[in-house]
Amino acid sequence: MKPEKTLLLSQSDVVSLLAMDAAIAAVEAAFAAYGRGEAAMPPKVYLGLPAHDGDLRAMPAYAEGAAGVKWVNSHPKNPARFGLPSVMGLYILSDPATAAPLAVMDATRLTAVRTGAAAAIASKHLARQSARTLGFIGCGVQARFLLDAHRAVYGDRLEVLTADASPEASERFAAEAGGRAVSVEEASGCDILCTSTPARAPVVRRAWVRPGAHINAMGADAPGKQELDPEILRDARVIIDDWAQATESGEVNVPLHEGAMHREHIQGTLGEVVAGKLAGRGDAAITVFDSTGLAIQDVALARVIYAAARERDVGTAFDFFG
């Protein structure tokens, strides 16, 4: 039996098909499935490209009847060198019964949306309900999606404070968000803080973080990266997205390898929290979500995008095996 044609979906197609509300629902369900042990996700595979100041990553997963793999990069110097995004990706969605490729789609937008969704889901489960301020350290492309996702959960009630190594980037984002550009110290004092930088040394000091804060540490996604003072992690209830990935490439990777913290201090995964197997905030003064980005998030959104494309007759059919 000849496989059906594969649906090719461009970035503009993905943009038209994927709303943040739907993305949050799909990603939250994927976290819950993973927390219940109902999804398969081998650890992310890294192909380091030090000569090009970047890397490539392969991220396969199976969840809720969908299977696929994302091929994505991280090249922080791309914008300055080539005028290209620092992150680009493709997603191959396969029929798990036959392995036939159902769709090949842009995963650049998918990655940004699912990352924003994961942070907002973490805030929903780990931040105090009385949160009133939302801080951003790192005001690049990802910060826009972090903001969109939090507004999908919280509406417009959170005051937005922005900080960046580039004052111009911070002011631009603040103007877009209707917020205020502030110092890194002031942003660090917000009720909910999202960090999304490529830092390899802490940019947020323990003294700046107030009791009651929740931090989404989104930037550390490779060995050697870190954004937070290890004292923050030692004083916080730490929730990770995945044990294998976070301990090798997440915010906790450097403190663990340097002995500044121990595995026993990590409480568990966000999937366990969402599935109701692990308490969320409890009486913790500070909570931290350490996000490395999970393949189950990607396959969940790819499934949503593909279903919407079929329903709306969007995309281009292509016969790879003709």
Salt bridges, closest charged atoms under 4 A:
GLU28 OE2 - LYS124 NZ 3.16
GLU28 OE2 - HIS125 NE2 2.76
GLU38 OE1 - ARG36 NE 3.17
ASP53 OD2 - LYS77 NZ 3.87
ASP53 OD2 - ARG81 NH2 2.44
ASP55 OD1 - ARG57 NE 2.52
GLU64 OE1 - ARG303 NH1 3.94
ASP156 OD1 - ARG151 NE 3.56
GLU159 OE2 - ARG180 NE 3.04
GLU176 OE2 - ARG144 NH2 2.90
GLU186 OE2 - ARG180 NH2 3.38
ASP221 OD2 - ARG57 NH1 2.98
ASP221 OD1 - LYS225 NZ 2.87
ASP235 OD2 - ARG206 NE 2.73
GLU248 OE1 - HIS257 NE2 3.75
ASP298 OD1 - LYS70 NZ 3.00
ASP298 OD1 - ARG114 NE 2.74
ASP319 OD2 - LYS2 NZ 2.85
